[in-house]
Amino acid sequence: MSDPKSHRPSLESYRSEFPILHQTVNGAPLVYFDNAATTQKPRAVIDALVHYYEHDNANVHRGIHLLSNRATDAFEAARAKVAGYLNAAAPSEIVFTRGTTEAINLVANAWGNANLKPGDVILLTEMEHHSNLVPWQQAAQRTGAQLRFIPLTDSGTLDLSQLDRLLTPEVKLLSFTHISNFLGTINPASLLCARARAVGATSVVDAAQSAGHMQVDVQAIGCDFLAFSGHKMCAPTGIGVLYGRASILEQTPPWQGGGEMILSVRYESSTYKQAPSRFEAGTPNIAGAIGLGAAIDYIEAIGRDALQEHDQALALDAYARIGALPGYRVVGPTGDRGGLVSFVHESVHPHDLTSYCDQKGLALRGGHHCNQPLMRKLGFPSTSRASFYLYNTTAEVDRMIEILAEAHRFFS
Ligand code: C6P
């Protein structure tokens, strides 16, 4: 099927599989453009959760009974699916976490405490989400390491000309976002990881905004760690992933202690399991992992190239048309971008604008998008943001443009 307006493949037929989309909000049909915050869930994922709770629910790795075996098999099958999805070398390189935030905190604590010392440098970029900034600030405070930042060009891409100056031998870790959730910039992940490797630094990729939208191949990227959240790619909230290269995970001590991560416990001390169990203390989010497995099946059936083409086409269309509206300014690079657009109106506060849109059934996000330092640097109090996913349509972008034009007239 193709979109008659743009002649590109349409994913519109998948829309009917998302029950939540078929409702009115404030008397108007829902237009859900807050997908960078969290995506909606297809029937296949909802069914997988219901099936698990109706048939297989039991704790994993510990019961000697059939339900526990079934739950364990489903949980470990989900891990293998994630490994395939990321092209990891083995399922043991996949650690389940609550999300991107917890995955990065795991690295900052477990790897950071063991490897960082005074004089070391943690290199980040100026476009990091707070989840890839605050844990490193805390790690720096604990270990005496220092933070350094790759600056941006005026167009909102990383200023790569600064890498020679910044990537000195003191840099022990480079952590960066694959796609900025504020600017939409897609960063050159494999280039950055190769540059980090060349100075002996460990690399961490925040794939929160890329994992559900494009091919993310950890071996092609060449990263040491990579984090993402299931809920931004059709899976439930509360489940996420830390990929860790086997050779590094094996040398990384555990972060949280508790049941399931131990080999043997005495009153004074304990020994720990191999990765990934060593990093999964306590009962994991079993249903969430199974839901993530179902989400991966769903996305793979559509195809990530088609998904990326679709989301990017909507974002480029929205970027051009919002930028052409009187009173509005769009933010971030003009060319290649992730499936989102941030924008501001010259005289209307983003919160008022976003609330106006909500009154018309259009769900945007308004705020600082957990990018306070960059917002402050660029002089924005906050922005409105439209972010797209597979079930969004050109007709919905048309509707957003109408609403934004109305808002301009209304507030003027
Ligand atoms: N960004 C947004 O509306 P969690 O909350 O752990 O699932 O993901 C955190 C996170 C980390 N990195 C990036 C690049 C992100 O975009 C996010 C989440 C949401 O943009 C909520 S602020």
Residues whose N, C-alpha, C, O or C-beta is under 5 A from the ligand:
A	BS01	C6P	A36 A37 G99 T100 T101 E102 H129 S131 T177 I179 N181 D206 A208 Q209 S229 H369 C370
